[in-house]
Amino acid sequence: MTITQLHYVLAVAEHKNFTLAAEKCFVTQPTLSMQIQKLEEELDILIFDRSKKPILLTEIGTKIVAQAKNIVNEANRIKDIVDQQKGYIGGEFRLGIIPTVTPTLLPMFLNNFIHSYPKVNLIIEELTTEEILTKLTNGHLDCAIAATPLENENLKEIVLYYEPFVAYLNDNHNGIDKKEIEVNDLEFDHLLLLQDGHCFKNGILNLCKNNKFIAENHFQLESGSFETLIRLVDEGLGVTLLPYLHTLDLNEKSKAKLRQFTNPKPAREISLLYSKNELKVHIIDALRNTINGVVRGAIAFHDVEIISPKIKN
């Protein structure tokens, strides 16, 4: 039995196809099949039921895959242990980020991070919260940045910052003449949101339900980007809420339509997520310190009271 054979087993278990698994492992399909067959012969069992389409695990195969994940993960961490002991910050590091954070946070810290830690090969994926949870569980990500809390007992959450929601109003809204507004100043039956699949939408729904202002079916108009929502508001079709960092690059005309909320300000909690078994904590600490160094100056809300809704995808 070899680590390589276990890698091949895990690939087939994930993709449920020998050809696709071989492509992901960068080997030929006959090579991968032969190595898995050798392992099955050694153990005198069948790991996969090849008569099914897609290929399925046998009962014993399911147990073997669960153990194989532990073995492969621990084997991969040997180098991490050595690097951590030596204080070396480098190597491949896979980071997932949710779409409503990527366009604002990534440009703020990426340049600083790659210059400060040039030996880290940072591989970044933009993923939904659900995709992040799956990839963290399967060991395909080292860390992620997402809206929390997620209350996943297998993950650690380190809060990076709290990002306030800011109202973007049309010229006819009653709150346009106020310097600050309250949550119940909004007309929730005209609130424009991102489409399904965005955790930002779910955060707003949680905020609204927690304050008992609306029911979910009052939301009638959704879009796929904040830019589209802003244009819809400009056309007088409703109001929207924006994460504070998304408002920094708006033009002056658009900024005039922004209204902050009175205390306690509604906000979302943005955190680093990683497995409790993760050993690349030295890189995670470096990432956290880099982000904290730039985001604190951008969000000057440390002395205000906020509401952080429980955001789930």
C-alpha positions in Angstrom: 0.0 0.0 0.0 1.4 3.4 -1.0 0.4 7.0 -0.5 0.1 7.3 -4.3 -2.4 4.5 -4.4 -4.5 6.2 -1.7 -4.3 9.5 -3.7 -5.7 7.7 -6.7 -8.5 6.1 -4.6 -9.5 9.5 -3.3 -9.6 11.0 -6.8 -11.9 8.3 -8.1 -14.1 8.5 -5.0 -14.4 12.3 -5.5 -15.0 12.3 -9.3 -16.7 8.9 -9.6 -14.9 8.4 -12.9 -11.5 6.7 -13.6 -10.7 8.9 -16.6 -11.5 12.2 -14.9 -9.6 11.1 -11.8 -6.6 10.2 -13.9 -6.6 13.6 -15.5 -6.8 15.3 -12.1 -3.8 13.2 -10.9 -1.8 13.9 -14.1 -1.4 10.2 -14.9 -2.9 7.9 -17.6 -6.1 6.1 -16.9 -4.5 2.6 -17.3 -1.8 3.6 -14.7 -4.4 4.8 -12.2 -6.6 1.8 -12.7 -3.8 -0.6 -12.4 -2.6 0.9 -9.1 -6.1 0.8 -7.6 -6.5 -2.8 -8.7 -3.2 -3.7 -7.1 -4.4 -2.2 -3.8 -7.7 -4.1 -4.0 -5.8 -7.3 -4.6 -3.5 -6.6 -1.7 -6.4 -6.0 0.6 -8.5 -8.8 -1.0 -11.6 -6.5 -1.3 -13.3 -4.3 -3.9 -13.2 -0.5 -3.1 -15.3 0.5 -6.1 -18.4 -1.0 -7.6 -17.5 -0.7 -11.3 -20.9 -1.9 -12.5 -22.5 1.3 -11.5 -22.6 4.5 -13.5 -21.3 6.7 -12.0 -18.9 4.5 -10.1 -19.8 4.0 -6.5 -17.9 3.0 -3.4 -18.6 -0.4 -1.9 -19.5 -0.6 1.8 -15.9 -1.4 2.8 -14.7 1.1 0.2 -16.5 3.9 2.0 -14.6 3.0 5.2 -11.3 2.8 3.4 -11.8 6.2 1.7 -12.5 7.8 5.1 -9.3 6.4 6.5 -7.3 7.2 3.3 -8.3 10.9 3.7 -6.7 10.9 7.2 -3.6 9.2 6.0 -3.0 11.4 3.0 -3.7 14.6 4.9 -1.3 13.6 7.7 1.4 12.6 5.1 0.9 16.0 3.4 1.4 17.8 6.7 4.9 16.3 7.4 6.5 19.1 5.3 4.2 21.6 7.0 5.5 20.5 10.4 9.1 20.9 9.3 8.4 24.3 7.7 6.7 25.5 10.9 9.5 24.3 13.1 12.0 26.2 10.9 9.9 29.3 10.7 9.8 29.0 7.0 6.8 30.8 5.3 6.5 29.4 1.9 5.1 26.7 -0.3 1.6 26.2 -1.9 -1.3 27.8 0.0 -4.8 27.5 -1.4 -7.3 30.2 -0.4 -11.0 30.5 -1.1 -12.9 33.8 -1.0 -16.6 34.5 -1.3 -17.6 36.7 -4.3 -18.9 39.6 -2.3 -15.5 40.0 -0.6 -13.1 39.3 -3.5 -13.4 42.5 -5.5 -12.8 44.8 -2.5 -10.6 43.0 -0.1 -8.3 41.1 -2.5 -6.8 44.3 -4.1 -6.2 45.8 -0.7 -3.9 43.0 0.7 -2.7 40.9 -2.2 0.2 43.1 -3.3 1.4 43.5 0.2 1.2 39.8 0.9 3.1 38.6 -2.1 5.9 41.1 -1.6 6.2 40.3 2.1 6.0 36.5 1.6 7.4 35.9 -1.9 8.0 32.1 -1.2 4.3 31.5 -0.7 2.6 30.2 -3.9 -0.8 31.6 -3.2 -3.6 29.9 -5.2 -6.9 31.9 -4.9 -10.4 30.7 -5.9 -13.6 32.7 -5.8 -16.2 30.4 -4.3 -19.6 30.4 -2.7 -19.8 29.6 1.0 -21.1 26.1 0.3 -18.2 25.4 -2.1 -15.8 26.7 0.5 -17.1 24.4 3.1 -17.0 21.4 0.8 -13.4 22.1 -0.3 -12.2 22.8 3.3 -13.7 19.5 4.3 -12.1 17.6 1.4 -8.7 19.2 2.0 -8.8 21.1 -1.3 -8.4 24.5 0.5 -6.0 25.5 3.3 -8.0 28.5 4.3 -10.9 30.7 3.3 -12.4 34.1 3.8 -16.1 34.2 4.2 -19.0 35.7 6.1 -19.5 34.1 9.6 -20.5 32.7 11.9 -21.0 29.4 10.2 -21.1 27.2 13.3 -19.2 24.4 11.7 -17.7 22.3 14.5 -14.8 21.1 12.2 -13.6 24.6 11.4 -11.9 27.4 13.2 -13.1 31.0 12.6 -10.8 34.0 13.2 -12.7 37.3 12.8 -10.8 39.7 10.5 -13.3 42.6 10.6 -16.9 43.7 10.8 -18.1 45.4 7.7 -21.1 47.8 8.1 -24.0 47.8 5.7 -24.6 51.1 4.1 -28.0 52.1 2.5 -28.0 53.3 -1.1 -31.1 55.3 -1.7 -32.9 56.8 -4.7 -33.6 60.5 -4.9 -37.2 60.0 -3.9 -36.6 58.0 -0.7 -37.8 59.5 2.6 -34.4 58.9 4.1 -32.4 60.9 1.5 -32.7 64.1 3.6 -31.3 62.5 6.7 -27.6 62.2 7.7 -28.2 58.8 9.2 -31.1 56.4 9.0 -32.5 53.6 11.0 -33.1 50.1 9.7 -36.9 50.6 9.8 -36.6 53.7 7.6 -36.1 51.3 4.6 -39.0 50.2 2.5 -38.3 46.5 2.5 -40.8 45.6 -0.1 -38.6 47.6 -2.5 -35.2 46.3 -1.3 -33.0 45.1 -4.2 -30.8 42.1 -3.4 -28.2 39.9 -5.0 -29.6 36.7 -6.5 -29.7 33.3 -4.8 -26.3 31.8 -4.0 -24.8 34.9 -2.5 -24.3 34.9 1.3 -24.7 38.7 1.3 -28.4 38.2 0.5 -28.8 35.7 3.3 -27.2 38.1 5.7 -29.7 40.8 4.8 -32.6 38.4 5.1 -31.3 37.4 8.6 -31.0 41.1 9.6 -34.5 41.9 8.4 -36.1 38.8 10.0 -34.3 39.5 13.3 -35.8 42.9 13.3 -39.3 41.6 12.4 -39.7 44.0 9.5 -40.5 41.8 6.6 -41.2 38.4 5.3 -38.8 36.9 2.7 -41.5 36.8 -0.1 -41.6 40.6 -0.1 -38.3 40.7 -2.1 -39.4 40.8 -5.7 -36.3 42.0 -7.6 -32.9 40.4 -7.5 -29.7 40.9 -9.6 -26.3 39.4 -10.0 -24.0 42.2 -9.1 -23.8 45.3 -6.9 -23.2 47.5 -9.9 -26.5 46.4 -11.4 -28.3 47.0 -8.1 -26.8 50.5 -7.9 -28.1 51.3 -11.5 -31.5 50.0 -10.6 -31.7 52.3 -7.6 -30.6 55.2 -9.7 -33.6 54.5 -12.0 -35.8 54.8 -8.9 -36.7 51.1 -8.8 -35.9 50.7 -5.1 -33.1 50.8 -2.5 -30.3 48.5 -1.7 -27.7 47.8 1.0 -24.0 47.7 0.2 -21.0 46.4 2.1 -19.0 49.5 3.2 -15.9 48.6 1.3 -17.9 48.5 -1.9 -18.8 52.1 -1.5 -15.2 53.5 -1.4 -14.8 53.7 -5.2 -18.2 55.1 -6.0 -18.2 58.5 -7.7 -19.3 61.6 -5.8 -22.8 61.6 -7.3 -23.4 58.0 -6.1 -21.8 58.7 -2.7 -24.3 61.4 -2.1 -27.0 58.7 -2.1 -25.3 56.7 0.6 -26.7 56.8 4.2 -25.1 55.1 7.2 -27.2 53.6 9.9 -27.6 54.9 13.5 -26.1 52.7 16.2 -26.3 49.8 16.5 -25.1 49.6 12.8 -26.0 46.4 10.9 -22.8 44.7 9.8 -21.4 41.4 8.5 -18.6 39.5 10.2 -15.8 38.5 7.8 -13.5 35.7 9.1 -10.6 33.4 8.1 -11.8 29.8 8.1 -9.6 26.7 8.3 -9.8 23.1 9.4 -9.0 22.4 13.1 -6.4 19.9 11.8 -4.7 22.5 9.6 -1.0 22.9 10.2 -0.2 25.8 7.9 -1.1 28.2 10.7 2.1 30.1 10.2 0.9 31.2 6.8 -2.6 31.8 8.1 -1.1 34.1 10.8 0.8 35.9 8.1 -2.3 36.3 6.0 -4.3 37.6 8.9 -1.7 40.1 9.9 -1.4 41.4 6.4 -5.2 41.8 6.0 -5.5 43.5 9.5 -2.8 45.9 8.5 -4.7 47.3 5.6 -8.4 46.8 6.4 -8.4 48.6 9.8 -7.5 51.9 8.1 -10.2 51.4 5.5 -13.0 50.6 8.0 -13.0 53.3 10.7 -15.9 51.8 12.7 -14.0 50.4 15.7 -15.8 52.6 18.3 -19.4 52.1 17.2 -21.9 49.5 18.2 -22.8 47.1 15.5 -25.3 44.3 14.8 -23.6 41.2 13.2 -26.3 38.9 11.8 -25.8 35.2 11.6 -25.0 34.6 8.0 -25.4 31.2 6.4 -25.4 30.1 2.8 
